[in-house]
Amino acid sequence: MKAVNIKEFGSAEMLEIIDIEIPAPSADEVLIKINAAGVNRPDIVQRKGHYPPPAGASPILGLECAGEIVEVGKNVKQLKVGDQICALLSGGGYAEYATAFSGCCLPIPSSLNIKQAAALPETYFTVWSNLFDRTKLKLGETLLIHGQTSPRMRGEPTDD
């Protein structure tokens, strides 16, 4: 399969297309034929060499994608081959195929096309998990969010 490789840390010009083996899903993973991948700040920071992938994760960039499940691990019960999903990945989204933990896969909302869905998991999953799974935020409670945009969003120069 084709995948985007970082031949040397730095600018986008340091990326290249290479041929690698299609990954095999573990018992709790699915294999996704990728139709679209999200591009986000962690990918850029990783490309520059400042955000290493977690131990055991794919060295290929890409933390979110959307596509079709083409294989499921033996422990996966809630998903099946042919499902159209978007997924949060530990890496590997800038390729034709990637594996994802089945619990990090979402059906594509009917209000989104597949390209839009590819940009959903990284931000949406993170916010949902932090607010509802971890902190158990409930209806009627108040939440204060402190946030800042990236330098590019504020109009500051970057070397991206």
DSSP file with accessible surface (Angstrom, degrees, kcal/mol):
  #  RESIDUE AA STRUCTURE BP1 BP2  ACC     N-H-->O    O-->H-N    N-H-->O    O-->H-N    TCO  KAPPA ALPHA  PHI   PSI    X-CA   Y-CA   Z-CA
    1    1 A M              0   0   37      0, 0.0    19,-2.3     0, 0.0     2,-0.3   0.000 360.0 360.0 360.0 160.2    0.0    0.0    0.0
    2    2 A K  E     +A   19   0A  97     17,-0.2    94,-1.8    15,-0.1     2,-0.3  -0.681 360.0 169.7 -88.8 142.5    1.0    3.6   -0.4
    3    3 A A  E     -AB  18  95A   3     15,-2.0    15,-2.8    -2,-0.3     2,-0.6  -0.980  37.0-109.8-148.9 157.0    1.7    5.7    2.7
    4    4 A V  E     -A   17   0A  31     90,-2.7    57,-0.6    -2,-0.3     2,-0.3  -0.814  38.4-167.8 -92.1 124.9    3.2    9.1    3.6
    5    5 A N  E     -A   16   0A  43     11,-3.5    11,-2.3    -2,-0.6     2,-0.9  -0.852  24.5-129.3-113.5 147.4    6.6    8.8    5.2
    6    6 A I  E     -A   15   0A  28     -2,-0.3     9,-0.2     9,-0.2     3,-0.2  -0.855  24.3-178.5 -92.0 106.6    8.7   11.4    7.0
    7    7 A K  S    S-     0   0  116      7,-2.6     2,-0.3    -2,-0.9    -1,-0.2   0.809  74.5  -2.9 -78.0 -25.9   12.1   11.0    5.3
    8    8 A E  S    S-     0   0  134      6,-0.7    -1,-0.3     3,-0.1     6,-0.1  -0.943  86.8 -98.7-160.4 138.7   13.6   13.7    7.6
    9    9 A F  S    S+     0   0  128     -2,-0.3     2,-0.3    -3,-0.2    39,-0.3  -0.348  82.1  64.4 -61.7 139.1   12.0   15.9   10.3
   10   10 A G  S    S+     0   0   25     37,-1.8    39,-0.1     1,-0.0    -1,-0.1  -0.995  82.4   5.5 153.4-139.8   11.2   19.3    9.0
   11   11 A S  S >  S-     0   0   44     -2,-0.3     3,-2.2     1,-0.1    -3,-0.1  -0.076  78.4 -91.6 -74.9 175.1    8.9   21.0    6.6
   12   12 A A  G >  S+     0   0   48      1,-0.3     3,-1.8     2,-0.2    -1,-0.1   0.758 120.9  72.6 -60.7 -23.9    6.2   19.4    4.4
   13   13 A E  G 3  S+     0   0  139      1,-0.3    -1,-0.3     3,-0.0    -2,-0.0   0.660  84.4  69.3 -66.1 -12.8    8.8   18.9    1.7
   14   14 A M  G <  S+     0   0   47     -3,-2.2    -7,-2.6    -6,-0.1    -6,-0.7   0.436  80.4  98.6 -85.6   2.0   10.3   16.2    3.9
   15   15 A L  E <   +A    6   0A  49     -3,-1.8     2,-0.3    -9,-0.2    -9,-0.2  -0.670  50.6 177.6 -90.3 145.8    7.3   14.0    3.3
   16   16 A E  E     -A    5   0A  72    -11,-2.3   -11,-3.5    -2,-0.3     2,-0.5  -0.977  31.3-114.3-143.3 155.5    7.4   11.2    0.6
   17   17 A I  E     +A    4   0A 113     -2,-0.3     2,-0.3   -13,-0.2   -13,-0.2  -0.804  41.6 173.5 -90.7 128.7    5.2    8.5   -0.7
   18   18 A I  E     -A    3   0A  43    -15,-2.8   -15,-2.0    -2,-0.5     2,-0.5  -0.855  32.3-116.2-129.1 166.8    6.5    5.0    0.1
   19   19 A D  E     +A    2   0A 108     -2,-0.3     2,-0.3   -17,-0.2   -17,-0.2  -0.915  42.2 160.6-103.2 127.7    5.2    1.4   -0.3
   20   20 A I        -     0   0   58    -19,-2.3     2,-0.1    -2,-0.5    -2,-0.0  -0.906  43.1 -81.7-137.7 169.8    4.7   -0.6    2.9
   21   21 A E        -     0   0  171     -2,-0.3     3,-0.0     1,-0.1     0, 0.0  -0.401  46.9-105.9 -71.1 147.2    2.8   -3.7    4.0
   22   22 A I        -     0   0   80     -2,-0.1    -1,-0.1     1,-0.1    76,-0.1  -0.581  44.1-116.6 -69.0 130.3   -0.9   -3.4    4.8
   23   23 A P        -     0   0   43      0, 0.0    -1,-0.1     0, 0.0    75,-0.1  -0.345  20.5-130.9 -70.6 153.7   -1.1   -3.6    8.6
   24   24 A A        -     0   0   82     75,-0.0     2,-0.1    -3,-0.0    75,-0.1  -0.881  22.2-120.4-103.9 134.2   -3.0   -6.5   10.2
   25   25 A P        -     0   0   19      0, 0.0     6,-0.1     0, 0.0    47,-0.1  -0.453  21.7-130.5 -73.4 144.7   -5.6   -5.8   12.9
   26   26 A S    >   -     0   0   58      4,-0.1     3,-1.8    -2,-0.1    47,-0.1  -0.224  43.4 -82.5 -76.7-177.9   -5.1   -7.3   16.4
   27   27 A A  T 3  S+     0   0   29      1,-0.3    48,-2.2    46,-0.2    49,-0.5   0.789 132.2  40.2 -59.9 -28.1   -8.0   -9.1   18.1
   28   28 A D  T 3  S+     0   0   72     47,-0.2    74,-2.6    46,-0.1    75,-0.3   0.237 106.9  80.7-106.6  13.1   -9.5   -5.8   19.3
   29   29 A E  E <   -C  101   0B  47     -3,-1.8    44,-2.5    72,-0.3     2,-0.3  -0.711  61.3-142.2-116.8 167.8   -8.9   -3.7   16.1
   30   30 A V  E     -CD 100  72B   0     70,-2.4    70,-1.9    -2,-0.2     2,-0.5  -0.890  17.8-128.6-121.6 155.8  -10.4   -3.2   12.7
   31   31 A L  E     -CD  99  71B   8     40,-2.8    39,-2.8    -2,-0.3    40,-1.1  -0.934  27.2-158.6-103.7 127.1   -8.6   -2.6    9.4
   32   32 A I  E     -CD  98  69B   0     66,-3.2    66,-1.8    -2,-0.5     2,-0.8  -0.916  17.7-144.0-111.8 129.7   -9.9    0.4    7.6
   33   33 A K  E     -CD  97  68B  86     35,-3.1    35,-2.0    -2,-0.5     2,-0.3  -0.847  38.2-133.3 -84.7 112.3   -9.6    1.2    3.8
   34   34 A I  E     + D   0  67B  20     62,-2.3    33,-0.3    -2,-0.8     3,-0.1  -0.541  37.5 170.5 -81.2 130.5   -9.1    4.9    4.1
   35   35 A N  E    S+     0   0B  90     31,-2.8     2,-0.3     1,-0.4    32,-0.2   0.659  74.5   4.2-101.3 -29.1  -11.0    7.3    1.9
   36   36 A A  E     - D   0  66B  18     30,-1.8    30,-2.5    78,-0.1    -1,-0.4  -0.982  61.5-155.9-156.1 149.4  -10.0   10.5    3.7
   37   37 A A  E     - D   0  65B  38     -2,-0.3    28,-0.3    28,-0.2     2,-0.2  -0.973  19.7-123.7-129.4 144.2   -7.6   11.6    6.6
   38   38 A G        -     0   0    5     26,-1.7     2,-0.5    80,-0.6    26,-0.4  -0.522  16.0-147.2 -80.2 152.4   -7.7   14.6    8.8
   39   39 A V        +     0   0  105     -2,-0.2     2,-0.3    23,-0.1    80,-0.0  -0.992  30.5 161.7-120.2 123.2   -4.7   16.9    9.1
   40   40 A N    >>  -     0   0   22     -2,-0.5     4,-1.5     1,-0.1     3,-0.8  -0.857  52.1 -89.4-140.0 173.5   -4.2   18.4   12.5
   41   41 A R  H 3> S+     0   0  111     -2,-0.3     4,-2.8     1,-0.3     5,-0.3   0.868 118.8  57.2 -55.8 -44.3   -1.6   20.2   14.6
   42   42 A P  H 3> S+     0   0   28      0, 0.0     4,-2.7     0, 0.0    -1,-0.3   0.889 105.2  53.9 -57.2 -34.0   -0.2   17.0   16.3
   43   43 A D  H <> S+     0   0    2     -3,-0.8     4,-2.5     2,-0.2    -2,-0.2   0.919 110.6  45.9 -62.4 -43.2    0.6   15.7   12.7
   44   44 A I  H  X S+     0   0   34     -4,-1.5     4,-1.6     2,-0.2    -1,-0.2   0.932 113.5  48.3 -66.4 -43.7    2.5   18.9   11.9
   45   45 A V  H  <>S+     0   0   38     -4,-2.8     5,-2.3     1,-0.2     6,-0.4   0.913 112.7  49.1 -65.1 -39.1    4.4   18.8   15.3
   46   46 A Q  H ><5S+     0   0    9     -4,-2.7     3,-1.7    -5,-0.3     5,-0.2   0.922 106.7  55.8 -65.2 -42.1    5.2   15.1   14.7
   47   47 A R  H 3<5S+     0   0   18     -4,-2.5   -37,-1.8     1,-0.3    -1,-0.2   0.855 106.2  52.1 -57.7 -33.5    6.5   15.9   11.2
   48   48 A K  T 3<5S-     0   0   43     -4,-1.6    -1,-0.3   -39,-0.3    -2,-0.2   0.536 121.5-109.6 -81.7  -6.7    8.9   18.4   12.7
   49   49 A G  T < 5S+     0   0   31     -3,-1.7    -3,-0.2    -4,-0.4    -2,-0.1   0.606  91.3 106.3  92.1  14.7   10.2   15.8   15.2
   50   50 A H  S   <S+     0   0  140     -5,-2.3    -4,-0.2     1,-0.2    -5,-0.1   0.322  74.1  48.0-108.6   6.7    8.7   17.3   18.4
   51   51 A Y  S    S-     0   0  112     -6,-0.4    -1,-0.2    -5,-0.2    -2,-0.1  -0.640  74.2-159.5-149.1  80.5    5.9   14.7   19.0
   52   52 A P        -     0   0  106      0, 0.0     3,-0.1     0, 0.0    -6,-0.1  -0.318  27.6-105.2 -66.9 147.6    7.0   11.1   18.8
   53   53 A P        -     0   0   45      0, 0.0     3,-0.1     0, 0.0    38,-0.1  -0.348  46.4 -92.6 -65.0 153.2    4.3    8.4   18.2
   54   54 A P    >   -     0   0   81      0, 0.0     3,-2.4     0, 0.0    36,-0.0  -0.248  58.2 -75.4 -61.7 157.3    3.5    6.3   21.3
   55   55 A A  T 3  S+     0   0  110      1,-0.3     3,-0.1    -3,-0.1     0, 0.0  -0.274 121.7  13.4 -54.9 130.4    5.4    3.1   21.8
   56   56 A G  T 3  S+     0   0   90      1,-0.3    -1,-0.3    -3,-0.1     2,-0.1   0.347  99.3 125.0  84.7  -7.2    4.1    0.5   19.3
   57   57 A A  S <  S-     0   0   18     -3,-2.4    -1,-0.3     1,-0.1    34,-0.1  -0.443  72.2 -87.7 -82.3 160.3    2.2    3.0   17.2
   58   58 A S        -     0   0   41     33,-0.2    34,-0.2     1,-0.1    -1,-0.1  -0.377  24.5-141.3 -62.1 139.2    2.6    3.4   13.5
   59   59 A P  S    S+     0   0   90      0, 0.0     2,-0.2     0, 0.0   -53,-0.2   0.602  76.2 102.5 -77.0  -8.5    5.4    5.8   12.5
   60   60 A I  S    S-     0   0    6      1,-0.1    32,-2.6   -55,-0.1    33,-0.3  -0.547  79.8-115.3 -74.8 136.5    3.1    7.0    9.7
   61   61 A L        +     0   0    2    -57,-0.6    33,-2.6    -2,-0.2   -57,-0.2  -0.174  67.1  95.1 -62.4 165.3    1.4   10.3   10.4
   62   62 A G        -     0   0    0     31,-0.3    31,-1.7    30,-0.2    29,-0.3   0.532  34.1-173.3 114.5 104.2   -2.4   10.6   10.8
   63   63 A L  S    S+     0   0   14    -25,-0.3    26,-3.0    29,-0.1     2,-0.3   0.446  75.0  35.4 -99.6  -4.4   -4.5   10.5   13.9
   64   64 A E  E     + E   0  88B   6    -26,-0.4   -26,-1.7    24,-0.2     2,-0.3  -0.996  61.6 157.3-151.4 147.4   -7.9   10.5   12.3
   65   65 A C  E     -DE  37  87B   0     22,-1.7    22,-2.5    -2,-0.3     2,-0.3  -0.954  24.9-140.5-156.2 171.9   -9.5    9.0    9.2
   66   66 A A  E     +DE  36  86B   0    -30,-2.5   -31,-2.8    -2,-0.3   -30,-1.8  -0.992  43.9 101.4-140.2 144.4  -12.7    7.9    7.6
   67   67 A G  E     -DE  34  85B   0     18,-2.7    18,-2.7    -2,-0.3     2,-0.4  -0.960  63.2 -50.3 175.1-156.0  -13.3    4.9    5.4
   68   68 A E  E     -DE  33  84B  73    -35,-2.0   -35,-3.1    -2,-0.3     2,-0.3  -0.903  43.7-120.3-115.5 135.2  -14.7    1.4    5.2
   69   69 A I  E     +D   32   0B   0     14,-2.6    13,-3.1    -2,-0.4   -37,-0.2  -0.575  32.4 171.7 -71.8 126.6  -13.9   -1.5    7.5
   70   70 A V  E     +     0   0B  51    -39,-2.8     2,-0.3     1,-0.4   -38,-0.2   0.494  66.2  17.3-113.9  -9.2  -12.4   -4.3    5.5
   71   71 A E  E     -D   31   0B  94    -40,-1.1   -40,-2.8     9,-0.1     2,-0.4  -0.957  63.1-155.9-159.8 144.1  -11.4   -6.7    8.3
   72   72 A V  E     -D   30   0B  48     -2,-0.3   -42,-0.2   -42,-0.2   -44,-0.1  -0.952  23.7-115.3-124.2 145.4  -12.3   -7.1   12.0
   73   73 A G    >   -     0   0    8    -44,-2.5     3,-1.7    -2,-0.4   -46,-0.2  -0.324  36.7-103.9 -70.6 161.5  -10.3   -8.6   14.8
   74   74 A K  T 3  S+     0   0  166      1,-0.3   -46,-0.1    -2,-0.0   -47,-0.1   0.742 119.5  49.4 -64.1 -23.0  -11.7  -11.8   16.5
   75   75 A N  T 3  S+     0   0   83    -48,-2.2     2,-0.6   -46,-0.1    -1,-0.3   0.495  84.0 106.3 -93.2  -3.7  -12.9   -9.9   19.6
   76   76 A V    <   +     0   0   11     -3,-1.7   -47,-0.1   -49,-0.5   -48,-0.1  -0.676  31.6 155.1 -83.3 119.1  -14.7   -7.1   17.7
   77   77 A K        +     0   0  166     -2,-0.6    -1,-0.2     3,-0.0    -3,-0.0   0.681  63.0  57.7-113.9 -28.1  -18.5   -7.6   18.0
   78   78 A Q  S    S+     0   0  117      2,-0.0     2,-0.3     0, 0.0    -2,-0.1   0.570 104.0  53.4 -87.6  -8.2  -20.0   -4.1   17.4
   79   79 A L        -     0   0   22      4,-0.0     2,-0.3     3,-0.0    23,-0.0  -0.897  64.2-168.9-125.4 156.8  -18.5   -3.5   14.0
   80   80 A K    >   -     0   0  133     -2,-0.3     3,-2.1    -9,-0.0   -11,-0.3  -0.946  37.2 -78.5-142.6 162.4  -18.5   -5.4   10.8
   81   81 A V  T 3  S+     0   0   87     -2,-0.3   -11,-0.2     1,-0.2     3,-0.1  -0.335 116.7  32.0 -57.0 134.3  -16.9   -5.5    7.3
   82   82 A G  T 3  S+     0   0   34    -13,-3.1    -1,-0.2     1,-0.3     2,-0.1   0.161  82.4 136.9 100.2 -17.5  -18.5   -2.9    5.1
   83   83 A D    <   -     0   0   33     -3,-2.1   -14,-2.6   -14,-0.1     2,-0.6  -0.415  51.8-136.0 -63.5 136.0  -19.3   -0.4    7.9
   84   84 A Q  E     +E   68   0B  85    -16,-0.2    24,-1.3    -2,-0.1     2,-0.3  -0.858  42.7 157.9 -92.2 118.5  -18.5    3.2    7.0
   85   85 A I  E     -EF  67 107B   2    -18,-2.7   -18,-2.7    -2,-0.6     2,-0.3  -0.883  40.7-137.5-137.3 165.4  -16.7    4.7   10.0
   86   86 A C  E     -EF  66 106B   0     20,-2.6    20,-3.0    -2,-0.3     2,-0.3  -0.918  31.9-165.4-118.1 153.9  -14.4    7.5   11.1
   87   87 A A  E     -EF  65 105B   0    -22,-2.5   -22,-1.7    -2,-0.3     2,-0.5  -0.997  26.6-130.9-146.5 146.6  -11.7    6.6   13.6
   88   88 A L  E     -E   64   0B  40     16,-2.3    13,-0.3    -2,-0.3     2,-0.3  -0.834  38.3-167.0 -90.7 128.2   -9.2    8.1   16.1
   89   89 A L        -     0   0   10    -26,-3.0     3,-0.1    -2,-0.5    11,-0.1  -0.812  35.6-136.6-116.8 158.9   -5.8    6.4   15.4
   90   90 A S  S    S-     0   0   69      1,-0.4     2,-0.2    -2,-0.3   -27,-0.1   0.455  87.0 -51.3 -87.4   0.2   -2.5    6.3   17.3
   91   91 A G  S    S+     0   0    6    -29,-0.3    -1,-0.4     8,-0.2   -30,-0.2  -0.783 101.6  88.6 148.1 167.3   -1.0    6.9   13.9
   92   92 A G        +     0   0    5    -32,-2.6   -30,-0.2    -2,-0.2   -31,-0.2   0.460  47.6 124.1  99.5   2.2   -1.1    5.6   10.3
   93   93 A G        +     0   0    1    -31,-1.7     2,-1.4   -33,-0.3   -31,-0.3   0.707  58.8  74.9 -72.5 -18.5   -3.9    7.6    8.8
   94   94 A Y  S    S+     0   0   35    -33,-2.6   -90,-2.7   -90,-0.2     2,-0.3  -0.360  89.9  76.2 -89.7  57.4   -1.8    9.0    6.0
   95   95 A A  B    S-B    3   0A  15     -2,-1.4   -92,-0.2   -92,-0.2   -61,-0.1  -0.914  93.7-101.7-152.5 174.2   -2.0    5.7    4.2
   96   96 A E  S    S+     0   0   86    -94,-1.8   -62,-2.3    -2,-0.3     2,-0.3   0.786 107.0  20.6 -76.2 -26.7   -4.4    3.6    2.1
   97   97 A Y  E     +C   33   0B  53    -95,-0.3     2,-0.3   -64,-0.2   -64,-0.2  -0.988  66.7 173.2-140.2 149.4   -5.1    1.3    5.1
   98   98 A A  E     -C   32   0B   2    -66,-1.8   -66,-3.2    -2,-0.3     2,-0.3  -0.987  25.8-125.5-150.9 155.4   -4.8    1.7    8.9
   99   99 A T  E     -C   31   0B  32     -2,-0.3     2,-0.3   -68,-0.2   -68,-0.2  -0.762  26.3-174.9 -99.3 150.8   -5.8   -0.3   11.9
  100  100 A A  E     -C   30   0B   3    -70,-1.9   -70,-2.4    -2,-0.3     2,-0.2  -0.997  34.6-104.7-143.2 142.8   -7.8    1.3   14.8
  101  101 A F  E >   -C   29   0B 108     -2,-0.3     3,-2.3   -13,-0.3   -72,-0.3  -0.472  36.8-126.4 -60.7 132.9   -8.9    0.1   18.2
  102  102 A S  G >  S+     0   0   11    -74,-2.6     3,-1.4     1,-0.3    -1,-0.1   0.824 107.3  61.4 -59.8 -30.6  -12.6   -0.8   17.7
  103  103 A G  G 3  S+     0   0   46    -75,-0.3    -1,-0.3     1,-0.3   -74,-0.1   0.592  98.7  58.6 -71.5  -8.6  -13.6    1.4   20.6
  104  104 A C  G <  S+     0   0   36     -3,-2.3   -16,-2.3   -16,-0.1     2,-0.4   0.083  87.3  98.6-106.2  20.4  -12.2    4.5   18.8
  105  105 A C  E <   -F   87   0B  16     -3,-1.4   -18,-0.2   -18,-0.2   -20,-0.0  -0.901  49.9-172.4-111.6 139.6  -14.5    4.0   15.7
  106  106 A L  E     -F   86   0B  44    -20,-3.0   -20,-2.6    -2,-0.4     2,-0.1  -0.971  29.9-110.6-126.0 144.6  -17.7    6.0   15.1
  107  107 A P  E     -F   85   0B  97      0, 0.0   -22,-0.2     0, 0.0   -24,-0.0  -0.435  46.8-101.4 -65.9 148.1  -20.3    5.6   12.5
  108  108 A I        -     0   0   35    -24,-1.3   -24,-0.1    -2,-0.1     6,-0.1  -0.613  39.6-117.3 -73.7 122.3  -20.2    8.5   10.1
  109  109 A P    >   -     0   0   47      0, 0.0     3,-2.1     0, 0.0     8,-0.1  -0.317  17.0-124.4 -59.0 143.0  -23.1   10.9   11.0
  110  110 A S  T 3  S+     0   0  135      1,-0.3    -2,-0.1    -3,-0.0     0, 0.0   0.740 109.4  62.9 -63.0 -20.8  -25.6   11.3    8.2
  111  111 A S  T 3  S+     0   0   98      2,-0.0     2,-0.4     0, 0.0    -1,-0.3   0.537  99.2  66.3 -82.0  -4.6  -25.1   15.0    8.2
  112  112 A L  S <  S-     0   0   51     -3,-2.1     2,-0.1     4,-0.0    -4,-0.0  -0.904  72.8-137.4-118.8 145.7  -21.4   14.6    7.2
  113  113 A N     >  -     0   0   85     -2,-0.4     4,-2.6     1,-0.1     5,-0.2  -0.432  42.1 -95.5 -86.7 174.6  -19.7   13.4    4.0
  114  114 A I  H  > S+     0   0   47      1,-0.2     4,-1.4     2,-0.2   -78,-0.1   0.855 124.2  52.0 -64.4 -33.9  -16.7   11.1    4.3
  115  115 A K  H  > S+     0   0  163      2,-0.2     4,-0.6     1,-0.2    -1,-0.2   0.923 111.9  46.0 -68.2 -41.7  -14.2   13.9    4.0
  116  116 A Q  H >4 S+     0   0  100      1,-0.2     3,-1.3     2,-0.2     4,-0.2   0.911 109.3  55.9 -65.1 -40.3  -15.9   15.9    6.7
  117  117 A A  H >< S+     0   0    0     -4,-2.6     3,-1.6     1,-0.3    -1,-0.2   0.816  95.8  66.0 -63.3 -29.0  -16.1   12.8    8.9
  118  118 A A  H 3< S+     0   0    2     -4,-1.4   -80,-0.6     1,-0.3     4,-0.3   0.773 101.1  50.0 -64.9 -23.8  -12.3   12.3    8.6
  119  119 A A  T << S+     0   0   58     -3,-1.3     4,-0.4    -4,-0.6    -1,-0.3   0.412  96.5  77.3 -93.8   3.2  -11.8   15.5   10.6
  120  120 A L  S <>>S+     0   0   34     -3,-1.6     4,-1.9    -4,-0.2     5,-0.6   0.916  79.2  59.1 -81.9 -46.1  -14.2   14.5   13.4
  121  121 A P  I  >>S+     0   0    0      0, 0.0     4,-1.6     0, 0.0     5,-0.6   0.863  96.9  54.2 -64.3 -43.7  -12.4   12.0   15.6
  122  122 A E  I  >5S+     0   0   37     -4,-0.3     4,-1.1   -35,-0.2     5,-0.1   0.965 123.9  23.0 -59.4 -53.9   -9.3   13.9   16.9
  123  123 A T  I  >5S+     0   0   95     -4,-0.4     4,-2.7     2,-0.2     5,-0.3   0.959 128.0  45.3 -78.0 -51.4  -11.1   16.9   18.3
  124  124 A Y  I  X5S+     0   0  111     -4,-1.9     4,-3.0    -5,-0.2     5,-0.3   0.937 114.8  46.8 -62.3 -49.3  -14.6   15.5   18.9
  125  125 A F  I  X<S+     0   0   32     -4,-1.6     4,-2.8    -5,-0.6     5,-0.3   0.916 113.5  49.9 -57.7 -44.7  -13.5   12.3   20.5
  126  126 A T  H  X<S+     0   0   57     -4,-1.1     4,-2.4    -5,-0.6     5,-0.2   0.944 114.6  42.7 -61.9 -47.8  -11.1   14.1   22.8
  127  127 A V  H  X S+     0   0   72     -4,-2.7     4,-2.8     2,-0.2     5,-0.3   0.954 116.5  47.5 -63.6 -49.6  -13.6   16.7   23.9
  128  128 A W  H  X>S+     0   0  111     -4,-3.0     4,-3.0    -5,-0.3     5,-1.1   0.943 113.7  47.5 -58.1 -49.0  -16.4   14.1   24.3
  129  129 A S  I  <>S+     0   0   39     -4,-2.8     5,-2.9    -5,-0.3     4,-0.5   0.930 115.4  44.8 -59.9 -46.7  -14.2   11.7   26.3
  130  130 A N  I  <>S+     0   0   67     -4,-2.4     5,-1.3    -5,-0.3    -1,-0.2   0.905 121.4  37.3 -65.9 -41.6  -12.9   14.4   28.6
  131  131 A L  I  <5S+     0   0   32     -4,-2.8     6,-2.9    -5,-0.2    -2,-0.2   0.904 132.8  17.8 -79.3 -42.4  -16.2   16.0   29.2
  132  132 A F  I  <5S+     0   0   76     -4,-3.0    -3,-0.2    -5,-0.3     4,-0.1   0.843 129.1  38.1-104.7 -39.2  -18.6   13.1   29.4
  133  133 A D  I   <S+     0   0   87     -5,-1.1    -3,-0.2    -4,-0.5    -4,-0.1   0.934 128.5  27.5 -78.5 -47.7  -16.6    9.9   30.0
  134  134 A R  I   <S+     0   0  187     -5,-2.9    -3,-0.2    -6,-0.2    -4,-0.2   0.924 134.1  27.3 -82.9 -49.7  -13.9   11.3   32.4
  135  135 A T  S   <S-     0   0   89     -5,-1.3    -3,-0.2    -6,-0.3    -4,-0.1   0.576  91.9-136.0 -93.3  -9.7  -15.6   14.2   34.2
  136  136 A K        -     0   0  120      1,-0.2    -4,-0.2    -4,-0.1    -3,-0.1   0.860  27.0-165.0  59.1  38.8  -19.2   12.9   33.9
  137  137 A L        -     0   0   37     -6,-2.9     2,-0.3    -7,-0.1    -1,-0.2  -0.311   8.8-162.5 -55.7 135.0  -20.5   16.3   32.9
  138  138 A K    >   -     0   0  127      1,-0.1     3,-2.2     4,-0.1    -1,-0.1  -0.853  28.4 -79.5-124.7 159.1  -24.3   16.3   33.2
  139  139 A L  T 3  S+     0   0  183     -2,-0.3     3,-0.1     1,-0.3    -1,-0.1  -0.264 117.3  26.2 -52.9 131.4  -27.2   18.4   32.0
  140  140 A G  T 3  S+     0   0   74      1,-0.4    -1,-0.3    -3,-0.0     2,-0.2   0.227  94.2 116.8  95.4 -14.6  -27.5   21.6   34.1
  141  141 A E    <   -     0   0  106     -3,-2.2     2,-0.4     1,-0.0    -1,-0.4  -0.501  62.0-125.0 -82.9 159.0  -23.9   21.7   35.2
  142  142 A T        -     0   0  137     -2,-0.2     2,-0.4    -3,-0.1    -4,-0.1  -0.846  20.9-166.0-107.1 142.3  -21.6   24.6   34.2
  143  143 A L        -     0   0   79     -2,-0.4     2,-0.5    -6,-0.0    -2,-0.0  -0.992   6.8-160.7-129.9 131.3  -18.3   24.3   32.3
  144  144 A L        -     0   0  132     -2,-0.4     2,-0.5     2,-0.0    -2,-0.0  -0.963  11.8-163.6-109.8 124.4  -15.6   26.9   31.8
  145  145 A I        -     0   0  124     -2,-0.5     2,-0.5     2,-0.0    -2,-0.0  -0.939   5.9-162.3-112.7 122.9  -13.2   26.3   29.0
  146  146 A H        +     0   0  163     -2,-0.5     2,-0.3     2,-0.0    -2,-0.0  -0.898  28.8 158.7 -97.1 129.6   -9.9   28.1   28.7
  147  147 A G        -     0   0   74     -2,-0.5     2,-0.3     2,-0.0    -2,-0.0  -0.971  28.0-164.1-150.7 164.1   -8.5   27.9   25.3
  148  148 A Q        -     0   0  155     -2,-0.3     2,-0.1     0, 0.0    -2,-0.0  -0.992  22.4-125.4-147.6 144.2   -6.1   29.4   22.8
  149  149 A T        -     0   0   70     -2,-0.3     5,-0.0     1,-0.1    -2,-0.0  -0.403  37.9 -92.2 -84.3 168.5   -5.8   29.0   19.1
  150  150 A S     >  -     0   0   34     -2,-0.1     4,-1.5     1,-0.1     3,-0.3  -0.278  42.4 -99.7 -72.4 166.0   -2.6   28.1   17.3
  151  151 A P  T  4>S+     0   0   32      0, 0.0     5,-2.3     0, 0.0     4,-0.4   0.897 124.0  55.7 -55.2 -38.8   -0.2   30.8   16.1
  152  152 A R  T >45S+     0   0  131      1,-0.2     3,-1.2     3,-0.2     6,-0.1   0.910 105.5  51.2 -62.4 -40.1   -1.6   30.4   12.5
  153  153 A M  T 345S+     0   0  138     -3,-0.3    -1,-0.2     1,-0.3    -4,-0.0   0.822 109.2  50.7 -67.2 -30.4   -5.1   31.1   13.7
  154  154 A R  T 3<5S-     0   0   96     -4,-1.5    -1,-0.3    -3,-0.3    -2,-0.2   0.431 120.0-109.9 -85.5  -1.0   -3.9   34.2   15.5
  155  155 A G  T < 5S+     0   0   67     -3,-1.2    -3,-0.2    -4,-0.4    -2,-0.1   0.554  70.4 143.1  85.6   7.9   -2.2   35.4   12.4
  156  156 A E      < -     0   0   92     -5,-2.3    -1,-0.3    -6,-0.2    -2,-0.1  -0.507  58.2 -99.8 -77.7 150.4    1.3   35.0   13.7
  157  157 A P        -     0   0  128      0, 0.0     2,-0.3     0, 0.0    -1,-0.1  -0.372  44.5-178.6 -68.6 145.2    4.0   33.7   11.3
  158  158 A T        -     0   0   50      2,-0.1     0, 0.0    -7,-0.1     0, 0.0  -0.897  35.6-128.4-133.4 169.7    4.8   30.0   11.4
  159  159 A D              0   0  122     -2,-0.3     0, 0.0  -148,-0.0     0, 0.0   0.110 360.0 360.0-105.4  21.5    7.3   27.8    9.6
  160  160 A D              0   0   54   -149,-0.1    -2,-0.1  -148,-0.0  -149,-0.1  -0.420 360.0 360.0 -69.4 360.0    4.6   25.3    8.6
